[in-house]
Amino acid sequence: MGNLQVKNFPDELHEVLRERARKQGVTLSELVSQVLRREASKPSVEEWLAELDKVPVREKDIDIEKLMDEIRGPWPEPDDAGR
């Protein structure tokens, strides 16, 4: 198993992570490994964009005005006080 050393690590962040690890009942090394494993499992922005390019685009004619009218609902009738 490899070692990882982080230089110039902010003291306040170190304390926050130590406290979080303590509350979770794990060591700081275990917590950092969990966080890094989770981060490493995510695609990079470039990978995500490449996958996004593969998604077929469904082209539809969308009437934005009609859609907004449906969302907003009917306009209220003006009352006598507004005249």
RAWOSUL-V364882 format. One record per residue. N is the residue number from 1. RES is the residue in one small letter. SS is DSSP state (A for helix, B for strand, O for the rest). PSI is psi in whole degrees, -180 to 180 (999 if undefined). D_FIRST is the distance of its C-alpha to the first C-alpha in Angstrom with 1 decimal. Layout:
n = {N/N}
res = {RES/RES}
ss = {SS/SS}
psi = {PSI/PSI}
d_first = {D_FIRST/D_FIRST}
This chain:
n = {1/2/3/4/5/6/7/8/9/10/11/12/13/14/15/16/17/18/19/20/21/22/23/24/25/26/27/28/29/30/31/32/33/34/35/36/37/38/39/40/41/42/43/44/45/46/47/48/49/50/51/52/53/54/55/56/57/58/59/60/61/62/63/64/65/66/67/68/69/70/71/72/73/74/75/76/77/78/79/80/81/82/83}
res = {m/g/n/l/q/v/k/n/f/p/d/e/l/h/e/v/l/r/e/r/a/r/k/q/g/v/t/l/s/e/l/v/s/q/v/l/r/r/e/a/s/k/p/s/v/e/e/w/l/a/e/l/d/k/v/p/v/r/e/k/d/i/d/i/e/k/l/m/d/e/i/r/g/p/w/p/e/p/d/d/a/g/r}
ss = {O/O/O/O/O/O/O/O/O/O/A/A/A/A/A/A/A/A/A/A/A/A/A/A/O/O/O/A/A/A/A/A/A/A/A/A/A/A/A/A/A/O/O/O/A/A/A/A/A/A/A/A/A/A/O/O/O/O/O/O/O/O/O/A/A/A/A/A/A/A/A/A/O/O/O/O/O/O/O/A/A/A/O}
psi = {140/168/152/129/131/120/153/40/128/132/-42/-36/-39/-44/-42/-45/-39/-44/-42/-43/-43/-46/-30/-5/30/166/164/-40/-42/-42/-48/-40/-42/-46/-45/-36/-44/-44/-42/-23/-14/146/153/168/-42/-43/-42/-44/-38/-41/-38/-36/-23/-16/125/141/127/117/125/149/118/124/97/-41/-46/-43/-44/-38/-39/-40/-45/-31/-177/147/140/146/139/141/172/-31/-25/-2/999}
d_first = {0.0/3.8/6.9/10.0/13.4/16.6/19.8/23.2/22.1/25.3/26.0/27.7/24.9/22.5/25.1/25.5/21.9/21.8/24.9/23.8/20.7/23.1/25.5/23.0/21.9/18.2/16.3/16.3/12.5/13.0/16.0/14.6/11.8/14.8/17.0/14.8/14.1/17.9/18.7/16.7/18.6/21.9/23.7/24.5/28.2/28.9/27.5/29.4/32.5/32.3/32.1/34.9/37.1/36.9/38.4/42.1/44.5/47.3/50.4/53.1/56.0/55.4/58.3/56.7/60.0/60.5/56.9/57.3/60.7/59.1/56.4/58.9/61.6/65.3/66.7/68.7/72.4/73.9/75.9/79.4/78.0/76.1/79.3}
